[in-house]
Amino acid sequence: MEQRQPSEAEAVIRGAILAESLKVGTGFDGHGMRVIRCARYEVTGAADYQPPIWTLIEFEAAASISDALASDLADSLLSPGWYANWNSDTEATVVFPGKVFRYPRGDQAGRGEAQAHGRSVGVPEPQLDWTD
């Protein structure tokens, strides 16, 4: 992934992708994402289809890449029950396989709609806890 840092004048998104959520053989251009942190941790309460150890890739990027990144991830995430998410200063983005949700940060109706979709595609309830 390219490591270009957004300029101070650019709006920024910050979020996370789980490496285990990506389809095998999937690759996507990082669209200028900058990896902030990569960590592995053991998950309690993982669903039967999820491995017990996850690799979290935290990133930031210019907000201008949000649409392209969402489109790529919507095609790259495994089913059932995976998603990726990020926030700008004003908007939350949650990407599931084949579906993207955007809503103003703090908007409970938008969050609820994304969470309802997550439930419908098998995301365990404790994992519907993203920050927006």
C-alpha positions as CSV (number, residue, x, y, z in Angstrom):
1,M,0.0,0.0,0.0
2,E,1.1,3.5,-0.8
3,Q,2.2,5.4,2.3
4,R,1.3,8.9,1.3
5,Q,0.1,10.9,4.3
6,P,-2.8,13.2,3.7
7,S,-1.9,16.9,3.9
8,E,-3.2,18.9,6.9
9,A,-5.7,20.6,4.5
10,E,-7.3,17.4,3.4
11,A,-10.2,15.8,5.2
12,V,-9.2,12.4,6.6
13,I,-10.8,9.1,7.3
14,R,-9.7,6.7,10.0
15,G,-10.7,3.1,10.3
16,A,-9.9,-0.6,10.4
17,I,-9.9,-3.7,8.3
18,L,-9.5,-7.2,9.5
19,A,-7.2,-9.2,7.3
20,E,-9.2,-12.3,8.0
21,S,-12.3,-10.7,6.6
22,L,-10.9,-10.6,3.1
23,K,-11.5,-13.2,0.5
24,V,-8.6,-15.5,-0.3
25,G,-6.8,-14.2,-3.5
26,T,-8.3,-10.7,-3.0
27,G,-6.0,-7.7,-3.5
28,F,-6.9,-4.1,-3.7
29,D,-5.0,-0.9,-4.3
30,G,-4.7,0.9,-1.0
31,H,-5.9,4.2,-2.5
32,G,-3.2,6.0,-0.5
33,M,-4.0,4.4,2.8
34,R,-1.4,4.8,5.5
35,V,-1.2,2.0,8.0
36,I,-1.2,3.4,11.5
37,R,-1.1,0.1,13.4
38,C,-1.2,-3.6,12.7
39,A,-2.0,-5.9,15.6
40,R,-3.0,-9.5,16.2
41,Y,-5.3,-10.5,19.0
42,E,-7.3,-13.4,20.3
43,V,-11.1,-12.9,20.0
44,T,-13.6,-14.2,22.5
45,G,-17.0,-14.9,21.2
46,A,-16.0,-15.4,17.6
47,A,-18.7,-17.0,15.4
48,D,-18.1,-20.6,14.2
49,Y,-17.0,-19.3,10.8
50,Q,-14.5,-16.9,12.2
51,P,-10.9,-17.7,13.3
52,P,-10.1,-17.2,17.0
53,I,-7.2,-14.8,16.2
54,W,-7.6,-11.7,14.1
55,T,-5.2,-9.2,12.4
56,L,-6.5,-5.6,12.8
57,I,-5.1,-3.1,10.2
58,E,-5.8,0.4,11.4
59,F,-5.4,3.1,8.7
60,E,-5.9,6.7,7.7
61,A,-6.4,8.2,4.3
62,A,-7.7,11.2,2.5
63,A,-11.5,11.3,2.7
64,S,-11.6,11.6,-1.1
65,I,-10.8,7.8,-1.4
66,S,-13.7,6.7,0.8
67,D,-16.0,5.8,-2.1
68,A,-13.4,3.9,-4.1
69,L,-12.2,2.0,-0.9
70,A,-15.8,1.2,0.0
71,S,-16.5,-0.2,-3.5
72,D,-13.4,-2.3,-3.4
73,L,-14.1,-3.7,0.0
74,A,-17.8,-4.4,-0.8
75,D,-16.4,-6.8,-3.5
76,S,-13.6,-8.2,-1.3
77,L,-15.2,-9.0,2.1
78,L,-16.1,-12.6,3.0
79,S,-19.7,-13.7,3.7
80,P,-21.2,-14.3,6.2
81,G,-20.6,-11.8,8.9
82,W,-17.7,-9.5,8.1
83,Y,-17.5,-5.8,7.7
84,A,-15.0,-2.9,7.7
85,N,-15.6,0.6,8.9
86,W,-14.1,4.1,9.0
87,N,-15.0,7.6,10.0
88,S,-14.4,11.1,8.8
89,D,-15.0,14.0,11.1
90,T,-18.6,14.1,10.0
91,E,-19.5,10.7,8.5
92,A,-19.4,7.0,9.5
93,T,-18.9,4.4,6.7
94,V,-19.6,0.7,7.3
95,V,-19.0,-1.8,4.5
96,F,-20.4,-5.3,4.3
97,P,-20.1,-7.7,1.4
98,G,-22.1,-6.0,-1.4
99,K,-23.5,-3.2,0.7
100,V,-22.2,0.2,1.9
101,F,-23.8,2.3,4.7
102,R,-22.9,6.0,5.2
103,Y,-24.5,8.1,7.8
104,P,-23.7,11.3,9.8
105,R,-21.7,10.4,12.9
106,G,-23.9,10.0,15.9
107,D,-27.1,9.4,13.8
108,Q,-28.8,6.6,15.6
109,A,-31.2,5.8,12.8
110,G,-28.3,5.3,10.3
111,R,-26.3,3.3,12.7
112,G,-29.4,1.1,13.5
113,E,-29.9,0.5,9.8
114,A,-26.3,-0.7,9.4
115,Q,-26.5,-2.8,12.5
116,A,-29.8,-4.4,11.3
117,H,-28.1,-5.3,8.1
118,G,-25.1,-6.7,10.0
119,R,-27.5,-9.0,12.0
120,S,-29.2,-10.1,8.8
121,V,-25.9,-11.3,7.3
122,G,-24.6,-13.1,10.4
123,V,-22.5,-10.6,12.3
124,P,-22.6,-11.6,15.9
125,E,-24.3,-9.0,18.1
126,P,-21.2,-8.2,20.2
127,Q,-19.3,-7.3,16.9
128,L,-21.8,-4.6,15.9
129,D,-20.0,-2.2,18.3
130,W,-18.1,0.1,15.9
131,T,-17.4,3.6,17.0
132,D,-19.0,6.4,14.9
